[in-house]
Amino acid sequence: MGKPYSLDLRERVVAALESGMSTGQAAARFSIGKATAGTWGRLKRSQGDVQPAKQGKPKGSVLDAHEAFILGVLRDKPDTTLEEMAERLAAERGVRVVWTAVWKFLDRRGQTHKKRLRTPASRSVPT
């Protein structure tokens, strides 16, 4: 993802617009797009400054609010599969997610998402 234009450039373009220069003239003078100059002018009028918006995706997950529920289910039944957890979230909490979202949620918390191996005694065939 590219970086936003500097605040200094944004302010100089808006100052030129406010001094009576047209959007096209300001764009040509500062070597930016006409739409960009217009956007910055509207931004200045609507919110009073030309600060760039924060870039990137916000931290966290939609599942953060359901952390206690998810970890409680795993505490009660450690062998719950990712698919089962996604189904329980949909049924009991109304949160529709795919199993990969559950996996990422658990992975960020250092939780295992693999089934436990059976002990040799549990594999034996009854006679």
C-alpha positions as CSV (number, residue, x, y, z in Angstrom):
1,M,0.0,0.0,0.0
2,G,1.3,3.4,-0.9
3,K,1.9,6.2,1.6
4,P,-0.4,9.2,1.7
5,Y,0.8,12.5,0.4
6,S,2.6,14.7,3.0
7,L,0.5,17.0,5.2
8,D,2.7,20.0,3.9
9,L,1.7,19.3,0.3
10,R,-2.0,18.9,1.2
11,E,-1.9,22.2,3.1
12,R,-0.2,24.1,0.2
13,V,-2.7,22.7,-2.3
14,V,-5.6,23.8,-0.1
15,A,-4.1,27.2,0.5
16,A,-3.8,27.6,-3.3
17,L,-7.5,26.6,-3.7
18,E,-8.6,29.1,-1.0
19,S,-6.6,31.9,-2.6
20,G,-8.8,31.5,-5.7
21,M,-6.8,29.1,-7.9
22,S,-9.0,26.5,-9.7
23,T,-8.8,22.9,-8.9
24,G,-7.2,22.1,-12.3
25,Q,-4.6,24.9,-11.9
26,A,-3.7,23.8,-8.4
27,A,-3.4,20.2,-9.6
28,A,-1.1,21.1,-12.4
29,R,1.0,23.4,-10.2
30,F,1.6,20.7,-7.6
31,S,1.7,17.7,-10.0
32,I,-1.2,15.9,-8.5
33,G,-4.5,14.7,-9.8
34,K,-7.4,17.1,-10.3
35,A,-9.6,14.8,-8.2
36,T,-7.1,14.7,-5.4
37,A,-7.0,18.4,-5.2
38,G,-10.8,18.6,-5.2
39,T,-11.0,15.9,-2.5
40,W,-8.5,17.8,-0.3
41,G,-10.5,21.1,-0.8
42,R,-13.7,19.3,0.2
43,L,-12.0,17.7,3.2
44,K,-10.8,21.0,4.4
45,R,-14.3,22.6,4.1
46,S,-16.0,19.6,5.8
47,Q,-13.7,18.8,8.7
48,G,-11.4,21.8,8.9
49,D,-8.1,20.0,8.1
50,V,-6.5,17.8,5.5
51,Q,-5.1,15.0,7.7
52,P,-4.9,11.7,5.9
53,A,-7.2,9.0,7.1
54,K,-5.6,6.1,9.1
55,Q,-4.4,3.4,6.7
56,G,-4.7,-0.3,7.2
57,K,-7.1,-2.7,8.8
58,P,-8.0,-2.2,12.4
59,K,-6.5,-4.6,14.9
60,G,-8.5,-7.3,16.4
61,S,-11.3,-9.6,15.3
62,V,-15.0,-9.8,15.3
63,L,-14.5,-12.7,17.6
64,D,-12.7,-10.7,20.3
65,A,-16.1,-9.9,21.9
66,H,-16.8,-13.6,22.2
67,E,-13.5,-14.6,23.7
68,A,-14.9,-15.8,27.0
69,F,-17.5,-18.0,25.1
70,I,-15.0,-19.6,22.8
71,L,-12.4,-20.3,25.5
72,G,-15.2,-21.6,27.8
73,V,-16.4,-24.0,25.1
74,L,-12.8,-25.3,24.5
75,R,-12.3,-25.7,28.3
76,D,-15.5,-27.8,28.6
77,K,-14.9,-29.8,25.4
78,P,-11.2,-29.5,24.2
79,D,-11.8,-31.6,21.1
80,T,-14.2,-29.2,19.5
81,T,-13.4,-28.8,15.9
82,L,-13.0,-25.4,14.2
83,E,-16.1,-26.1,12.1
84,E,-18.1,-27.0,15.2
85,M,-17.0,-23.8,16.9
86,A,-18.1,-21.8,13.9
87,E,-21.5,-23.5,14.0
88,R,-21.9,-22.9,17.7
89,L,-21.0,-19.2,17.3
90,A,-23.7,-18.9,14.6
91,A,-26.3,-20.9,16.6
92,E,-25.8,-19.4,20.1
93,R,-24.3,-16.0,19.4
94,G,-25.6,-15.1,15.9
95,V,-22.0,-14.6,14.7
96,R,-21.5,-16.0,11.2
97,V,-17.8,-16.8,10.6
98,V,-15.9,-19.4,8.7
99,W,-13.6,-21.8,10.5
100,T,-10.5,-20.0,9.3
101,A,-11.5,-16.9,11.4
102,V,-11.8,-19.2,14.5
103,W,-8.4,-20.7,13.6
104,K,-6.8,-17.2,13.4
105,F,-8.5,-16.1,16.6
106,L,-7.1,-19.1,18.5
107,D,-3.7,-18.9,16.9
108,R,-3.2,-15.3,18.0
109,R,-3.9,-16.4,21.6
110,G,-1.4,-19.4,21.4
111,Q,-4.3,-21.9,21.6
112,T,-4.0,-25.2,19.9
113,H,-6.5,-26.1,17.2
114,K,-5.5,-29.7,16.6
115,K,-7.3,-32.7,17.9
116,R,-5.5,-34.5,20.7
117,L,-3.9,-37.8,19.9
118,R,-5.5,-40.8,21.5
119,T,-3.5,-42.9,23.9
120,P,-2.5,-46.4,22.9
121,A,-4.9,-47.8,25.5
122,S,-7.9,-46.0,23.9
123,R,-7.1,-47.5,20.5
124,S,-7.2,-51.1,21.7
125,V,-10.0,-53.2,20.4
126,P,-12.2,-54.7,23.1
127,T,-12.2,-58.5,23.1
